[in-house]
Amino acid sequence: MPFRRRGVRARASIAAVALATLVQACSHPAPGPQPTPVSACTFQIAPSAFAAPPAGGTQPVAITATPSGCSPSSWTASVGAATGVSLSATSGTGSGSVDVVVAANASTLARTMTLTMAGQSFGITQGPALVACVVTYAAVSPDVAGGRSWALTAGGGVRQVRVTVTPDVGNCAEGWKSSADAFISATPATGIRSALVTLTVGANPGVDRAGAIGFAGEHCSPFCSGEYHENSFSIAQAGTTTR
């Protein structure tokens, strides 16, 4: 029966083609969704430096990891060769914060140190240890030798007070400041080193007037009145009008 044999051969050929198509599909599967690549972390710190006072202090430092979801996100913090410095944390992951604690400087020299935080450099500068100083005040060319007063005409004028700080090293535990009546201007008005303070008095269009400038320790407030009185210098100025 030739017709039947041709039908069988046709069906076998179709089956073979279908099988080949299936095998090809299995060996080359359709592409699926691809995973999103993860970016490496970049770290930043803020601030990147701390000017610590001689007595010591604490500076919080923010560590920021970008972009969001980056990896690896771990970081470390180290004081390295710095002395008198401690950290609230020496490692972490992602964004965070570290407190840098600097102890008082026991040396009479300023110091500079560098830490490493999340791969970034963090600088520390600190002034020298504070020392006790003695401050004295003296009038320059007073009207009476050794005195503390001047008399000015109605036109005004300039007078001076010499402030002497001993030792004059710029790191005294306490500086000095002044307080003057309104018509007396002092330059400089405060400081931590020895200085020649210039007192400027303008013209007086009114009646005779008298005033003073006093000096005291920088941190004496609010109990300064006695110290200001002890270190006071007076100015009397004539006026252009009579009472």
C-alpha positions in Angstrom: 0.0 0.0 0.0 2.2 2.9 -1.2 -0.2 5.6 -0.1 0.0 4.5 3.6 3.8 4.3 3.5 4.0 7.9 2.2 1.8 9.1 5.0 3.9 7.4 7.7 7.0 8.9 6.2 5.4 12.4 6.2 4.4 12.1 9.9 7.9 10.9 10.8 9.4 13.9 9.1 7.1 16.4 10.9 8.0 14.8 14.2 11.7 15.0 13.5 11.4 18.7 12.6 9.4 19.4 15.8 12.1 17.6 17.9 14.9 19.6 16.3 13.1 22.8 17.1 12.6 21.8 20.7 16.2 20.9 21.1 17.3 24.2 19.6 15.0 26.1 21.9 16.4 24.3 25.0 20.0 25.0 24.0 19.3 28.7 23.5 16.9 29.8 26.2 15.3 33.3 26.0 17.2 35.9 28.0 15.7 36.8 31.4 15.9 40.0 33.5 19.5 40.9 34.3 20.5 41.9 37.9 21.2 45.6 38.6 25.0 46.1 39.0 26.1 47.3 42.4 28.3 50.4 42.5 31.4 50.6 44.7 31.1 53.0 47.7 32.7 56.4 47.7 33.1 57.9 51.2 33.2 61.6 52.3 33.7 63.1 55.7 32.5 66.5 57.1 34.2 68.4 58.5 37.7 67.3 57.5 39.5 69.3 60.2 39.2 70.3 63.8 40.9 73.3 65.5 40.9 71.9 69.1 41.2 74.4 71.9 44.2 74.0 74.3 41.9 72.5 76.9 40.7 69.8 74.5 37.3 69.2 73.0 35.0 66.9 70.9 34.3 67.2 67.2 31.5 65.0 65.6 32.4 63.9 62.1 29.8 62.7 59.6 30.7 59.9 57.3 28.7 59.6 54.1 28.7 56.6 51.7 27.5 57.1 48.1 25.6 56.1 46.1 22.7 54.6 48.1 23.0 50.8 48.3 26.7 50.7 47.3 28.9 47.9 48.3 31.2 47.2 50.0 30.1 49.8 52.5 32.4 49.0 55.4 34.9 51.6 56.7 37.5 52.0 59.4 38.8 54.9 61.4 42.2 55.2 63.0 44.1 57.8 65.1 47.4 56.6 63.6 50.4 58.2 65.4 48.2 60.9 67.0 48.5 61.1 70.8 45.8 62.2 73.2 43.1 61.5 70.7 40.3 58.9 70.9 37.4 57.9 68.6 33.8 56.9 69.6 33.9 54.2 66.8 36.8 52.7 64.8 34.6 50.9 62.2 31.2 50.9 60.6 29.1 50.3 57.5 27.4 52.8 55.2 26.8 56.4 56.4 27.5 57.1 60.1 29.2 59.4 62.6 32.3 59.4 64.7 33.2 61.7 67.6 36.8 62.8 67.7 37.8 63.5 71.3 41.0 65.5 71.8 42.6 65.7 75.3 44.1 68.9 76.7 47.5 69.8 75.3 50.1 69.4 78.1 52.8 70.9 76.0 53.8 74.6 75.7 54.0 74.0 71.9 51.2 73.9 69.4 50.6 70.5 67.7 49.3 69.1 64.5 48.0 65.6 64.0 46.3 63.6 61.2 43.8 60.8 61.5 42.3 58.5 58.8 38.5 58.1 58.6 36.9 56.0 55.9 40.0 56.4 53.7 39.9 60.2 54.1 42.4 62.4 56.0 41.2 64.3 59.1 43.5 67.1 60.4 43.7 68.3 64.0 45.5 71.5 65.1 45.7 72.4 68.8 47.2 75.4 70.6 49.7 75.1 73.4 48.9 74.5 77.0 47.5 77.5 78.8 49.7 79.2 81.4 49.0 81.5 84.2 49.9 85.1 83.3 50.2 88.4 85.2 48.7 91.5 83.6 49.6 95.0 84.7 48.4 98.4 83.4 50.2 101.8 83.3 49.3 105.2 82.0 51.7 106.6 79.3 52.7 110.2 80.1 50.0 110.9 82.7 49.5 114.5 83.8 51.2 113.6 87.1 54.2 111.2 87.1 53.0 107.8 88.2 49.4 108.9 88.1 46.4 107.6 86.1 44.7 110.6 84.8 44.7 113.2 82.0 43.0 116.5 81.5 41.9 117.3 77.9 40.7 120.5 76.2 37.3 120.7 74.5 39.0 119.7 71.2 39.7 116.2 72.5 42.9 114.2 72.0 44.7 110.9 72.2 46.1 109.2 75.3 47.6 105.7 75.9 47.6 102.9 78.5 50.4 100.3 78.3 49.1 96.7 79.0 51.9 94.3 79.9 51.3 90.5 79.9 53.9 88.3 81.7 54.9 85.9 80.2 53.8 87.4 76.8 53.5 84.0 75.1 50.0 84.2 73.6 48.6 81.3 75.5 47.6 82.8 78.8 44.7 81.2 80.7 43.1 84.6 80.8 43.5 87.7 78.6 42.3 91.2 79.4 39.5 93.5 78.4 38.4 97.1 78.9 35.2 99.0 79.7 35.1 102.8 79.0 32.6 105.6 79.3 30.8 106.4 76.0 33.0 109.4 74.9 36.2 107.3 75.3 37.2 104.9 72.5 39.8 102.2 73.2 41.9 100.4 70.5 42.4 97.6 71.0 39.7 97.0 73.6 40.7 93.5 74.5 43.6 91.0 74.0 45.7 88.2 75.2 49.2 89.8 74.5 50.9 92.9 75.7 49.6 96.0 73.9 49.6 99.8 73.8 46.0 100.8 74.1 45.1 104.1 72.4 42.4 106.2 74.0 40.7 108.6 71.6 38.4 111.4 72.8 36.5 113.5 70.3 35.6 117.2 70.6 33.3 118.1 73.4 30.5 120.6 72.2 28.8 120.5 75.6 29.7 121.1 79.2 32.7 119.8 81.0 32.7 116.0 81.4 34.7 113.3 83.2 34.9 109.6 82.6 37.2 106.6 82.9 38.3 103.4 81.4 38.9 100.3 83.4 40.6 97.0 82.7 39.9 93.5 84.0 40.6 89.8 83.2 38.9 88.4 80.1 36.8 85.9 82.1 36.0 88.0 85.2 32.4 88.6 84.2 30.0 89.0 85.9 32.1 90.0 88.9 34.2 92.6 87.2 33.4 95.9 89.0 36.0 95.7 91.6 38.7 94.7 89.1 37.7 97.5 86.7 37.8 100.0 89.5 41.3 98.8 90.7 42.7 99.2 87.1 41.0 102.4 86.1 42.3 105.5 84.3 40.4 108.8 84.3 39.9 111.6 81.8 38.5 115.0 82.4 37.6 117.1 79.4 36.6 120.7 79.2 33.5 121.7 77.3 32.7 124.6 74.9 29.6 125.6 76.8 29.2 126.6 80.5 26.7 125.1 82.8 
